[in-house]
Amino acid sequence: MAEYKGVMAFCEATEGKLASISTELLGGGRKLADDLGQELSAVLVGSGISSLAQEAIFFGADKAYVVDDPLLQDYQTDAYVIVMEKVVNQVMPQILIMGQTSIGRDLAPRLAFRLNTAASLGCLELAIDPGSKLLLQTKPVYGGNAQAIFVCQTYPQIATVRAKAMTPLERDQSRQGEVITIKAGLDPSAIRTKVVEKVPEKVEGIRLEDAQVIVSGGRGIGSAEGFKQLEELSRLLKGAVGATRPPCDNGWVPAGAQVGLTGKIVTPELYIAVALSGSSQHMSGCSGSKTIVAINKDPEANIFREARFGVVGDWKKVLPAFTNKLKELLAE
Ligand SMILES: Cc1cc2nc3c(=O)[nH]c(=O)nc-3n(C[C@H](O)[C@H](O)[C@H](O)COP(=O)(O)OP(=O)(O)OC[C@H]3O[C@@H](n4cnc5c(N)ncnc54)[C@H](O)[C@@H]3O)c2cc1C
């Protein structure tokens, strides 16, 4: 195993730019590589993505491997697994990190199988064990009620990492690195699927992941109508609306609004938690918020243990009073 060396971050692109998950992986990967005293490389796979190699270097990579081929225009499992297997066999990284995205979730386990190694999906934290120098992969288990650390004894050690779990470095144009092109060499007949149509997700207003203020509602809101009041408050605060799982399951809000273990991880400045109990599964998605404010009628609700400020009361009374006061203050 001695020939495996370095950390590799699989970088995804969106709309011609490095996706935020990619800059996060480069930030986290840089730390892992420094702890090992080894190099961090980025790998970019796609069509027309060569210009992003330099960006990956500005965000922390020592080297950027680029596989640019029209056949890689859209993510297709067959093509990407073949290409990534080739890249890994050529570069032989000790650690390969990917985002816990639809691509990462599909690619990581298939690649691990091909390479005769293992993959840990949905990690919250990665670190280097000071003694063994193996990758410590922390991820939620038992439905988010506990966290376990996994160690893989085969190389490359592959892990997917959840959004916002790692912090990007400042973009630094003075960072120098090497860009290396690898030919895809794909046989088109190896790709057994084709993309028929792409439907972009419609997001009104600010994306939950980017919002600095989130007004989140739980089961206690009771209806889609109730969530309209949360929307009004979030609009005033230039924020976004989030939810626990029950309102999403009940169709009161879109599934994309779910925050938590099986939803999104958010880290806003202000998280207003309305009529939600503060389950561990929900908190694993919002505990990184700078300030949590809770409104709940049950003084024993767990959310009060997590919140900096709290109001014990019926949200139907508290929220309109809060919203009206805010309107008054904003009008001044
Ligand atoms: C594998 C797994 C993954 C999961 N993933 C997620 C996830 O990603 N995100 C997530 O959120 N959940 C997730 N869950 C579900 C999670 O366990 C909880 O069931 C869920 O978070 C509870 O949502 P809640 O707080 O809205 O509802 P409840 O726990 O029922 O709490 C409702 C709260 O509203 C309060 N309330 C009711 N009426 C009012 C009122 N009029 N005024 C003020 N307060 C009021 C109540 O006092 C109570 O505290 C997951 C569960 C499992 C098993």
The ligand as an SDF file (V2000), in Angstrom:
LIG
                    3D

 53 58  0  0  0  0  0  0  0  0999 V2000
  -33.4590    8.0820    9.9330 C   0  0  0  0  0  0  0  0  0  0  0  0
  -34.2150    9.3240   10.2800 C   0  0  0  0  0  0  0  0  0  0  0  0
  -33.8750   10.4980    9.6510 C   0  0  0  0  0  0  0  0  0  0  0  0
  -34.5490   11.6810    9.9630 C   0  0  0  0  0  0  0  0  0  0  0  0
  -34.1770   12.8310    9.3540 N   0  0  0  0  0  0  0  0  0  0  0  0
  -34.7560   13.9910    9.7340 C   0  0  0  0  0  0  0  0  0  0  0  0
  -34.3130   15.2480    9.1870 C   0  0  0  0  0  0  0  0  0  0  0  0
  -33.4470   15.3240    8.3130 O   0  0  0  0  0  0  0  0  0  0  0  0
  -34.9150   16.3680    9.6280 N   0  0  0  0  0  0  0  0  0  0  0  0
  -35.8960   16.3660   10.5880 C   0  0  0  0  0  0  0  0  0  0  0  0
  -36.3770   17.4370   10.9630 O   0  0  0  0  0  0  0  0  0  0  0  0
  -36.3260   15.1930   11.0920 N   0  0  0  0  0  0  0  0  0  0  0  0
  -35.8010   14.0150   10.6860 C   0  0  0  0  0  0  0  0  0  0  0  0
  -36.2550   12.8470   11.2180 N   0  0  0  0  0  0  0  0  0  0  0  0
  -37.4620   12.8900   12.0670 C   0  0  0  0  0  0  0  0  0  0  0  0
  -37.1370   13.2510   13.5070 C   0  0  0  0  0  0  0  0  0  0  0  0
  -36.8140   12.0870   14.2230 O   0  0  0  0  0  0  0  0  0  0  0  0
  -38.3230   13.9310   14.2130 C   0  0  0  0  0  0  0  0  0  0  0  0
  -39.4420   13.0600   14.1380 O   0  0  0  0  0  0  0  0  0  0  0  0
  -38.7150   15.2530   13.5970 C   0  0  0  0  0  0  0  0  0  0  0  0
  -37.5950   16.1030   13.4980 O   0  0  0  0  0  0  0  0  0  0  0  0
  -39.7570   15.9060   14.4910 C   0  0  0  0  0  0  0  0  0  0  0  0
  -40.2360   17.0560   13.8530 O   0  0  0  0  0  0  0  0  0  0  0  0
  -40.9100   18.2030   14.7140 P   0  0  0  0  0  0  0  0  0  0  0  0
  -39.9620   18.7230   15.7230 O   0  0  0  0  0  0  0  0  0  0  0  0
  -41.4940   19.1550   13.7340 O   0  0  0  0  0  0  0  0  0  0  0  0
  -42.1590   17.4450   15.3840 O   0  0  0  0  0  0  0  0  0  0  0  0
  -42.4140   17.0670   16.8950 P   0  0  0  0  0  0  0  0  0  0  0  0
  -41.2810   16.3580   17.5020 O   0  0  0  0  0  0  0  0  0  0  0  0
  -43.7540   16.4250   16.9370 O   0  0  0  0  0  0  0  0  0  0  0  0
  -42.4950   18.4780   17.6210 O   0  0  0  0  0  0  0  0  0  0  0  0
  -43.5160   19.4090   17.4120 C   0  0  0  0  0  0  0  0  0  0  0  0
  -43.2780   20.5310   18.4130 C   0  0  0  0  0  0  0  0  0  0  0  0
  -44.1860   21.5650   18.1690 O   0  0  0  0  0  0  0  0  0  0  0  0
  -44.5930   22.1060   19.4170 C   0  0  0  0  0  0  0  0  0  0  0  0
  -45.8960   22.7400   19.1980 N   0  0  0  0  0  0  0  0  0  0  0  0
  -47.0590   22.1370   18.8050 C   0  0  0  0  0  0  0  0  0  0  0  0
  -48.0240   23.0720   18.6590 N   0  0  0  0  0  0  0  0  0  0  0  0
  -47.4750   24.2620   18.9630 C   0  0  0  0  0  0  0  0  0  0  0  0
  -47.9740   25.5880   19.0110 C   0  0  0  0  0  0  0  0  0  0  0  0
  -49.2390   25.8780   18.6800 N   0  0  0  0  0  0  0  0  0  0  0  0
  -47.1240   26.5820   19.3700 N   0  0  0  0  0  0  0  0  0  0  0  0
  -45.8360   26.3290   19.7200 C   0  0  0  0  0  0  0  0  0  0  0  0
  -45.2970   25.0780   19.6990 N   0  0  0  0  0  0  0  0  0  0  0  0
  -46.1070   24.0620   19.3170 C   0  0  0  0  0  0  0  0  0  0  0  0
  -44.6400   20.9240   20.3450 C   0  0  0  0  0  0  0  0  0  0  0  0
  -44.5080   21.3540   21.7050 O   0  0  0  0  0  0  0  0  0  0  0  0
  -43.4580   20.1160   19.8860 C   0  0  0  0  0  0  0  0  0  0  0  0
  -42.2800   20.4460   20.6200 O   0  0  0  0  0  0  0  0  0  0  0  0
  -35.5910   11.6700   10.9090 C   0  0  0  0  0  0  0  0  0  0  0  0
  -35.9230   10.4640   11.5450 C   0  0  0  0  0  0  0  0  0  0  0  0
  -35.2510    9.3160   11.2370 C   0  0  0  0  0  0  0  0  0  0  0  0
  -35.6170    8.0410   11.9390 C   0  0  0  0  0  0  0  0  0  0  0  0
  1  2  1  0
  2  3  1  0
  2 52  2  0
  3  4  2  0
  4  5  1  0
  4 50  1  0
  5  6  2  0
  6  7  1  0
  6 13  1  0
  7  8  2  0
  7  9  1  0
  9 10  1  0
 10 11  2  0
 10 12  1  0
 12 13  2  0
 13 14  1  0
 14 15  1  0
 14 50  1  0
 15 16  1  0
 16 17  1  0
 16 18  1  0
 18 19  1  0
 18 20  1  0
 20 21  1  0
 20 22  1  0
 22 23  1  0
 23 24  1  0
 24 25  2  0
 24 26  1  0
 24 27  1  0
 27 28  1  0
 28 29  2  0
 28 30  1  0
 28 31  1  0
 31 32  1  0
 32 33  1  0
 33 34  1  0
 33 48  1  0
 34 35  1  0
 35 36  1  0
 35 46  1  0
 36 37  1  0
 36 45  1  0
 37 38  2  0
 38 39  1  0
 39 40  1  0
 39 45  2  0
 40 41  1  0
 40 42  2  0
 42 43  1  0
 43 44  2  0
 44 45  1  0
 46 47  1  0
 46 48  1  0
 48 49  1  0
 50 51  2  0
 51 52  1  0
 52 53  1  0
M  END
$$$$
